[in-house]
Amino acid sequence: MSDKAKHEAEDLGGKLKETAGAATGNRDLENDGKTDQAGAKLKQVGDDIKNAVKGD
């Protein structure tokens, strides 16, 4: 699995957690989802920078 696919899967998982937390009133789960999404986005930006430097 490529890094991009891993990051997209992590982002999707975070969105699911956030939605489930919001639907059930579980703020911890909702916040965990937001954290997962932010982490996935940071990793994707890092990969984009790495690829730009490598010339991909």
FENBEL-V778947 format. One line per field, one symbol per residue. phi: phi as a letter, one per 30 degrees, with the letter a starting at -180 (. if undefined). psi: psi as a letter, one per 20 degrees, with the letter a starting at -180 (. if undefined). burial: I if it has 24 or more other ideal C-beta (glycine too) atoms within 12 Angstrom, else O. A space follows every 10 residues. Layout:
phi=???
psi=???
burial=???
This chain:
phi=.deddddddd ddeddddddd dddcicdddd dddddddddd dddddeddde ddddid
psi=pqhghghhgg gghghggggg ghhijnhggg hgghgggggg gghggghggg hhhik.
burial=OOOOOOIOOI IOOIIOIIOO OOOOOOOOOO OIIIOIIOOI OOIIOOOOOO OOOOOO
